[in-house]
Amino acid sequence: MSDDAKLEAFASVPGFKLVDYKRVGLPVFGVYIDVLTEEKRSLHLVSEYCLRLIDSGVHRMTDVIGLLGLSPTVVRVALADLLRNRAITGDEANLRIASIGQELLSIYGEIVCVEGTWFVPFDGILRKPFPWSREKLLTPKQLKDAGHSIELAPFGNRPITRELSVDDVWRAVSDLRSDKSADRLISIRNVRRAPLRFVPAIALAYKSDTGMSHVAFLVDGRPMDQHAAEFVRSGGMKRPTFRKLAVSDDEADQLRAKVKRRLTRSAGGAPAAAGTLTLYGDAVGEANRLSIPKIYALPSMLRSALTEAKERLIITSRGISTQAVDAHFLAAIELLLERGVSVFIGLGPNVRAVAATGEKLERPLEQLHALQGKSANLQIASLPELSCTHLIVDKAQCVVGDYDWLSPDGSSQPTFKDRWFLEVRQDRAVEKEAQRF
C-alpha cells in the first residue's frame, strides 16, 4: 500500500472517518522456550488416554475431558481423529472402542518424552502467542529499510514462563507448522530469550464527528481485528504507545534503557537527582577510553562490597567459576555472615544451584553450600529468568547491568556485545530493586 487510493476500502467505519495512516511496526517477542514433548508416534498420547478411558468404561465425552484434566479443545480434536479413523464409535453421550482401537492400544506401552527448544512468536499487543511467520519478524533496522518510521511499544515486558499456556503455544505453533507436530507439547519448562521484533503494518487513524479517535491495523491488506480491539481495551491511545523507530538494534542498549526506566521510576517517578543515578558503558575494544569508567573496574567494586556491607549483600550472576569464588571470596563471605550480614546469591539458568540425588555440584557451589550450612544468613537460589545482574549493598547502592559477578572476563559464559552497568544510590530505588528477589 503506497498511496491513499489503495485504502479506499477502509476509508470509513460506522461513526468514524479515516483521517490519516502511518506505516508502523507491531511489536512481537521472538520467544525461545524449553519444552517437554511426547516423542513422535502414530498414536498421540491424548488419543491413547482417550482410548484407554473408553475401554475401561468411561463412555461420555464430558467424563473423558474431566478425567484427563486437559483443554476440552485438545480432547475433542483427539476424539474426532479417533472417530474418523474408526478406532471408536458412537456419539458424545455413548463412546465405544472398536476393534481398530483395541489393536492400536496393544502396541503402546511406556510413554517416551523428549526435551527441546521451540520458537514461539509472542504478540506484544495481544500478550499471547500468535502465528506470525518468522519472515515477518523484522529488526528495527529492517523495519526502517522497508519504509516504516514508527514502532509500537509492547503492552508489558518480555514474557515469562507463567504467561505461556500450553494451549496457546500449541495453537500458535500448530498454525505455523505443516506437519502439526506441535500437538505433542506436554509442558513448558523455561523461557530462554525473547528479543523484540516488529511486523510491518499500516495504522489507520479514524475520528468521529464528536472528536473521538479510533485506530485500526492492516497487515498485508488484512484487518487485524483482534489487535484493534485489544488496543482499545488496553487504552492504547492513552499511553505513549507510538514512538519513532529506533535505528539501534543492540540488545544491551534495549536492556539498559529498560533498567534505567525501572530504576528512575523507583526513585520517585521523576528523573533522579544529580549523582544518584549514573549510567556507564564500555564497548568491547574500548578499554583505553578515558571518558567513561572501565567495565574492568567492577571486580574492585565487588571487593569493596564484600568488606563494606553492614546489613545486606545481594549478588546475582549468570555464571560461577573458581576464578571469582576463591579462598579470599569465601573468607570475606564468612566474615560477613559472622557479623550478621544477610547474604543472598542468585544464579542464572545455566548454573545448577541445587544438586539432585547423587549428583555433584560445581566446586565453588559446594564451598558456598558448606557456608550456608553454618549460617542461616546465607541464601543461595536459582533465578531461571535472570537477564541483567545485580550487586546490592545495604540500602545505599545498587549496580545493575551486564556483568557476571561470579564468572568474570575470561570465562566461557555468554555475554552481550557491549558491557554496561548502571549504578543507583537512591534509597527507595535500591530497596525496590532488592525486593525483586
C-alpha positions as CSV (number, residue, x, y, z in Angstrom):
1,M,0.0,0.0,0.0
2,S,1.8,3.1,-1.2
3,D,-1.0,5.6,-1.6
4,D,-4.4,6.7,-0.4
5,A,-6.2,5.1,-3.3
6,K,-5.4,1.6,-2.0
7,L,-7.0,2.5,1.3
8,E,-10.5,3.2,-0.2
9,A,-12.0,0.0,1.2
10,F,-11.0,1.2,4.7
11,A,-12.0,4.9,4.3
12,S,-14.6,4.8,7.0
13,V,-16.1,2.6,9.7
14,P,-19.5,3.2,11.3
15,G,-19.4,6.6,13.0
16,F,-15.8,7.3,12.0
17,K,-13.9,8.8,9.1
18,L,-10.3,7.9,8.1
19,V,-8.1,11.0,8.7
20,D,-4.6,9.6,8.5
21,Y,-2.5,6.5,8.2
22,K,1.1,5.6,9.1
23,R,3.5,2.7,8.4
24,V,4.2,1.1,11.7
25,G,5.7,-2.0,13.3
26,L,3.5,-4.2,15.5
27,P,5.6,-5.5,18.5
28,V,6.3,-9.2,18.7
29,F,8.7,-11.0,21.0
30,G,10.6,-13.9,19.3
31,V,10.4,-16.3,22.3
32,Y,12.6,-19.3,22.5
33,I,11.2,-21.8,25.1
34,D,12.4,-25.1,26.5
35,V,9.6,-27.6,26.2
36,L,8.9,-31.2,27.1
37,T,7.2,-33.1,24.3
38,E,6.0,-36.6,23.6
39,E,8.2,-38.5,21.2
40,K,6.5,-38.6,17.8
41,R,4.3,-41.7,17.4
42,S,1.5,-42.7,15.1
43,L,-1.0,-42.6,18.0
44,H,-0.9,-39.4,20.0
45,L,-0.6,-39.5,23.8
46,V,-4.0,-37.8,24.3
47,S,-5.6,-40.2,21.9
48,E,-4.1,-43.2,23.7
49,Y,-5.5,-42.0,27.0
50,C,-8.9,-41.4,25.5
51,L,-8.9,-45.0,24.1
52,R,-7.9,-46.4,27.5
53,L,-10.6,-44.5,29.4
54,I,-13.3,-45.5,26.9
55,D,-12.0,-49.1,27.0
56,S,-12.3,-49.1,30.8
57,G,-15.9,-48.0,30.8
58,V,-15.9,-44.2,30.5
59,H,-18.4,-43.6,27.6
60,R,-19.4,-39.9,27.9
61,M,-17.2,-37.3,26.3
62,T,-17.6,-34.8,29.2
63,D,-16.4,-37.5,31.6
64,V,-13.3,-38.2,29.4
65,I,-12.5,-34.5,29.4
66,G,-12.9,-34.2,33.2
67,L,-10.8,-37.2,34.0
68,L,-7.9,-36.2,31.7
69,G,-7.9,-32.6,33.0
70,L,-6.8,-31.2,29.7
71,S,-8.2,-28.4,27.5
72,P,-11.6,-29.5,26.1
73,T,-10.4,-28.4,22.6
74,V,-7.4,-30.8,22.7
75,V,-9.6,-33.7,23.8
76,R,-12.3,-33.0,21.3
77,V,-9.7,-33.0,18.5
78,A,-8.3,-36.3,19.7
79,L,-11.8,-37.9,19.8
80,A,-12.7,-36.6,16.4
81,D,-9.5,-38.2,15.0
82,L,-10.4,-41.5,16.6
83,L,-13.9,-41.4,15.2
84,R,-12.6,-40.6,11.7
85,N,-10.1,-43.5,11.9
86,R,-12.9,-45.8,13.2
87,A,-11.0,-46.5,16.4
88,I,-14.1,-45.6,18.4
89,T,-17.8,-45.4,17.5
90,G,-20.9,-43.7,18.9
91,D,-21.6,-40.1,19.8
92,E,-20.8,-37.7,22.7
93,A,-23.0,-39.5,25.1
94,N,-22.1,-43.0,24.2
95,L,-18.5,-43.6,23.0
96,R,-17.4,-47.2,22.4
97,I,-14.0,-48.6,21.5
98,A,-13.8,-50.5,18.2
99,S,-11.6,-53.4,17.2
100,I,-9.2,-51.0,15.4
101,G,-8.9,-49.1,18.7
102,Q,-8.1,-52.3,20.6
103,E,-5.3,-53.1,18.1
104,L,-3.9,-49.6,18.4
105,L,-3.7,-49.9,22.2
106,S,-2.0,-53.2,22.1
107,I,1.2,-51.8,20.6
108,Y,1.8,-49.0,23.1
109,G,3.5,-49.3,26.5
110,E,5.7,-46.7,28.3
111,I,5.5,-43.0,27.3
112,V,8.7,-41.6,25.9
113,C,9.3,-37.8,26.3
114,V,12.0,-35.6,24.9
115,E,13.2,-32.1,25.7
116,G,13.5,-29.5,23.0
117,T,13.6,-25.7,22.2
118,W,10.8,-24.1,20.3
119,F,10.5,-20.7,18.7
120,V,7.1,-19.0,19.5
121,P,6.0,-15.5,18.4
122,F,4.5,-13.8,21.4
123,D,2.4,-10.8,20.3
124,G,3.2,-7.7,22.3
125,I,-0.3,-6.2,21.9
126,L,-2.4,-9.4,22.5
127,R,0.0,-10.6,25.2
128,K,-0.2,-14.2,24.0
129,P,1.4,-16.4,21.3
130,F,0.2,-15.6,17.8
131,P,1.1,-17.4,14.5
132,W,3.3,-14.7,13.0
133,S,5.7,-16.3,10.5
134,R,9.5,-15.8,11.1
135,E,10.0,-13.9,7.8
136,K,7.5,-11.2,9.0
137,L,9.5,-10.5,12.2
138,L,11.9,-7.7,11.5
139,T,14.5,-5.8,13.5
140,P,14.1,-2.1,13.8
141,K,16.7,-1.5,11.1
142,Q,15.0,-3.9,8.7
143,L,11.6,-2.2,9.5
144,K,13.1,1.2,8.7
145,D,14.6,-0.1,5.5
146,A,11.2,-1.4,4.5
147,G,9.9,2.2,4.7
148,H,8.4,2.3,8.2
149,S,9.1,5.1,10.6
150,I,7.1,4.3,13.8
151,E,7.2,1.3,16.1
152,L,4.6,0.4,18.7
153,A,5.7,-0.2,22.3
154,P,4.6,-3.6,23.6
155,F,1.9,-3.7,26.3
156,G,4.2,-5.1,29.0
157,N,7.6,-6.6,29.4
158,R,9.2,-9.7,27.8
159,P,7.0,-12.7,28.5
160,I,7.9,-15.1,31.3
161,T,7.1,-18.8,31.7
162,R,3.9,-18.4,33.6
163,E,2.5,-16.2,30.8
164,L,2.7,-19.0,28.3
165,S,0.0,-21.6,28.5
166,V,0.3,-25.0,26.8
167,D,-2.9,-24.5,24.9
168,D,-2.0,-21.0,23.5
169,V,1.5,-22.2,22.4
170,W,0.1,-25.4,20.9
171,R,-2.5,-23.4,18.8
172,A,0.1,-20.8,17.6
173,V,2.8,-23.3,16.7
174,S,0.3,-25.7,15.1
175,D,-0.8,-22.9,12.7
176,L,2.8,-22.3,11.8
177,R,3.8,-26.0,11.2
178,S,2.6,-28.0,8.3
179,D,3.3,-31.4,10.0
180,K,1.1,-30.5,13.0
181,S,3.8,-31.9,15.3
182,A,3.1,-29.1,17.9
183,D,0.1,-31.0,19.3
184,R,2.6,-33.2,21.1
185,L,3.5,-30.4,23.6
186,I,3.3,-31.6,27.2
187,S,4.8,-28.7,29.3
188,I,6.8,-25.5,29.1
189,R,9.9,-25.5,31.2
190,N,11.7,-22.2,30.7
191,V,11.8,-19.0,28.6
192,R,15.3,-18.9,27.1
193,R,15.3,-15.5,25.4
194,A,12.8,-13.2,23.8
195,P,14.2,-10.4,21.6
196,L,11.7,-7.7,20.5
197,R,10.9,-7.7,16.8
198,F,8.2,-6.0,14.6
199,V,5.7,-6.9,12.0
200,P,5.2,-4.4,9.2
201,A,1.7,-2.9,9.3
202,I,-0.5,0.1,8.4
203,A,-2.1,2.0,11.3
204,L,-5.3,3.7,10.3
205,A,-6.4,6.7,12.3
206,Y,-10.2,7.5,12.4
207,K,-12.1,10.3,14.0
208,S,-15.8,10.8,14.7
209,D,-17.9,14.0,14.4
210,T,-17.7,14.2,18.2
211,G,-13.9,14.1,18.2
212,M,-13.5,10.5,19.4
213,S,-10.5,8.6,18.0
214,H,-10.1,5.1,16.8
215,V,-7.1,3.1,15.5
216,A,-7.2,0.0,13.3
217,F,-4.3,-2.1,11.8
218,L,-3.7,-3.7,8.5
219,V,-1.1,-6.4,7.7
220,D,-0.8,-7.4,4.1
221,G,-4.1,-5.6,3.4
222,R,-5.9,-7.7,6.0
223,P,-7.6,-6.0,9.0
224,M,-6.2,-7.2,12.4
225,D,-9.5,-7.0,14.3
226,Q,-8.1,-8.7,17.4
227,H,-5.2,-6.2,17.7
228,A,-7.5,-3.2,17.2
229,A,-9.9,-4.5,19.9
230,E,-7.1,-5.2,22.4
231,F,-5.5,-1.8,21.5
232,V,-8.8,-0.1,22.6
233,R,-9.3,-2.3,25.6
234,S,-5.8,-1.7,26.9
235,G,-6.1,2.1,26.4
236,G,-3.5,2.3,23.6
237,M,-4.4,5.9,22.8
238,K,-3.9,7.0,26.4
239,R,-0.3,5.7,26.7
240,P,2.9,6.6,24.9
241,T,2.5,3.6,22.5
242,F,3.7,5.1,19.2
243,R,7.3,6.0,19.1
244,K,9.8,6.9,16.4
245,L,11.6,3.9,15.1
246,A,14.9,3.3,16.9
247,V,17.7,2.6,14.5
248,S,19.8,0.8,17.1
249,D,19.1,-2.9,17.4
250,D,21.6,-3.6,20.2
251,E,20.2,-5.9,22.9
252,A,22.4,-4.3,25.5
253,D,21.0,-0.8,24.7
254,Q,17.4,-2.1,24.9
255,L,18.0,-3.7,28.2
256,R,19.9,-0.7,29.5
257,A,17.1,1.6,28.6
258,K,14.5,-0.7,30.3
259,V,16.6,-0.9,33.5
260,K,17.1,2.8,33.6
261,R,13.4,3.5,33.3
262,R,12.6,1.0,36.0
263,L,15.1,2.5,38.5
264,T,14.2,6.0,37.6
265,R,10.5,5.2,38.4
266,S,11.6,3.5,41.6
267,A,13.3,6.7,42.6
268,G,10.1,8.6,42.8
269,G,8.6,8.8,39.3
270,A,10.9,11.7,38.1
271,P,14.4,11.8,36.9
272,A,16.8,11.0,39.7
273,A,18.6,13.8,41.4
274,A,22.2,14.6,40.3
275,G,24.6,11.9,41.5
276,T,22.1,9.3,42.4
277,L,21.6,7.5,39.0
278,T,24.6,7.0,36.8
279,L,24.8,5.0,33.5
280,Y,28.2,3.6,32.4
281,G,29.1,1.7,29.3
282,D,32.3,0.2,27.9
283,A,32.2,-1.4,24.4
284,V,34.5,-4.3,23.7
285,G,37.8,-3.0,22.4
286,E,37.4,0.4,24.1
287,A,39.4,-0.3,27.2
288,N,41.7,2.6,26.6
289,R,39.0,5.3,26.5
290,L,39.3,7.8,29.4
291,S,35.9,9.4,29.1
292,I,34.0,6.6,30.9
293,P,34.8,4.3,33.8
294,K,36.1,0.9,32.7
295,I,33.9,-2.1,33.0
296,Y,37.0,-3.9,34.3
297,A,36.8,-1.8,37.5
298,L,33.7,-3.8,38.5
299,P,35.7,-6.5,40.3
300,S,37.1,-3.9,42.7
301,M,33.5,-2.7,43.3
302,L,32.6,-6.3,44.4
303,R,35.7,-6.5,46.7
304,S,34.6,-3.2,48.3
305,A,31.1,-4.6,48.8
306,L,32.5,-7.7,50.5
307,T,34.2,-5.6,53.1
308,E,31.7,-2.6,53.5
309,A,28.3,-4.4,53.7
310,K,26.7,-3.9,57.1
311,E,23.2,-5.2,56.7
312,R,22.6,-6.8,53.3
313,L,24.5,-8.0,50.3
314,I,22.8,-9.3,47.1
315,I,24.8,-10.8,44.3
316,T,23.2,-12.2,41.1
317,S,25.2,-13.8,38.3
318,R,24.6,-15.9,35.2
319,G,27.7,-17.9,35.8
320,I,30.1,-19.1,38.6
321,S,33.7,-20.1,38.5
322,T,36.7,-20.8,40.8
323,Q,38.3,-17.7,39.3
324,A,35.9,-15.5,41.2
325,V,34.7,-17.7,44.1
326,D,38.2,-18.3,45.5
327,A,39.5,-18.6,49.0
328,H,39.5,-14.8,49.5
329,F,35.9,-14.5,48.4
330,L,34.8,-17.4,50.7
331,A,36.6,-15.9,53.6
332,A,35.0,-12.5,53.0
333,I,31.5,-14.0,52.8
334,E,32.2,-16.0,56.0
335,L,33.3,-12.8,57.8
336,L,30.1,-11.0,56.7
337,L,28.0,-13.9,58.0
338,E,29.8,-13.7,61.3
339,R,28.9,-10.0,61.5
340,G,25.2,-10.8,61.0
341,V,25.0,-9.5,57.4
342,S,22.3,-11.2,55.3
343,V,23.8,-12.5,52.0
344,F,21.7,-13.6,49.0
345,I,23.4,-15.2,46.0
346,G,21.2,-15.7,42.9
347,L,22.4,-17.8,40.0
348,G,21.1,-17.8,36.4
349,P,19.6,-20.7,34.4
350,N,23.0,-22.1,33.3
351,V,24.1,-22.8,36.8
352,R,22.7,-25.8,38.8
353,A,22.4,-24.3,42.2
354,V,20.9,-27.4,43.9
355,A,22.2,-30.9,43.5
356,A,19.9,-33.7,42.5
357,T,20.3,-37.1,44.3
358,G,23.7,-38.5,43.6
359,E,24.9,-35.5,41.5
360,K,27.9,-33.4,42.4
361,L,27.8,-29.6,42.3
362,E,30.5,-27.4,40.8
363,R,33.3,-26.8,43.3
364,P,32.5,-23.1,44.0
365,L,28.9,-24.0,44.8
366,E,30.0,-26.9,47.1
367,Q,32.0,-24.4,49.1
368,L,29.2,-21.9,49.3
369,H,26.7,-24.5,50.4
370,A,29.1,-25.5,53.1
371,L,29.0,-21.9,54.4
372,Q,25.2,-22.0,54.1
373,G,25.1,-25.0,56.4
374,K,26.9,-22.9,59.1
375,S,24.7,-19.8,58.9
376,A,21.0,-19.0,58.2
377,N,22.0,-15.6,56.9
378,L,23.3,-17.1,53.6
379,Q,20.7,-17.9,50.9
380,I,21.5,-19.5,47.5
381,A,18.8,-19.6,44.9
382,S,18.2,-20.4,41.2
383,L,16.9,-17.5,39.1
384,P,15.7,-19.1,35.8
385,E,14.6,-15.8,34.3
386,L,17.7,-13.8,35.2
387,S,18.6,-11.3,32.5
388,C,20.6,-8.3,33.9
389,T,22.7,-9.0,37.0
390,H,22.9,-7.1,40.3
391,L,25.1,-6.1,43.2
392,I,23.1,-4.5,46.0
393,V,24.8,-3.3,49.2
394,D,22.7,-2.4,52.2
395,K,20.2,0.3,51.2
396,A,22.7,2.6,49.7
397,Q,24.0,1.1,46.5
398,C,22.6,-0.9,43.6
399,V,24.6,-1.8,40.5
400,V,22.6,-3.4,37.6
401,G,23.9,-4.4,34.2
402,D,25.6,-7.0,32.1
403,Y,28.4,-8.3,34.2
404,D,28.6,-11.8,35.7
405,W,30.0,-11.1,39.2
406,L,30.9,-14.7,40.0
407,S,32.2,-15.5,36.5
408,P,34.4,-12.6,35.3
409,D,36.1,-11.9,32.0
410,G,37.9,-14.9,30.6
411,S,35.1,-17.4,31.4
412,S,33.0,-19.3,28.8
413,Q,29.7,-17.7,29.8
414,P,27.8,-15.9,27.1
415,T,27.9,-12.1,27.1
416,F,26.3,-9.2,25.3
417,K,28.3,-7.4,22.6
418,D,28.6,-4.4,24.9
419,R,29.4,-4.4,28.6
420,W,27.5,-1.8,30.6
421,F,26.3,-1.1,34.1
422,L,24.0,1.3,35.9
423,E,24.6,2.5,39.5
424,V,21.9,3.9,41.6
425,R,22.3,5.5,45.1
426,Q,18.7,6.4,46.0
427,D,17.2,4.6,49.0
428,R,13.8,3.9,47.5
429,A,15.1,2.7,44.2
430,V,17.7,0.4,45.9
431,E,15.1,-1.0,48.2
432,K,12.6,-1.6,45.5
433,E,15.2,-3.4,43.3
434,A,16.2,-5.6,46.3
435,Q,12.6,-6.6,46.7
436,R,12.7,-8.2,43.3
437,F,14.5,-11.2,44.9
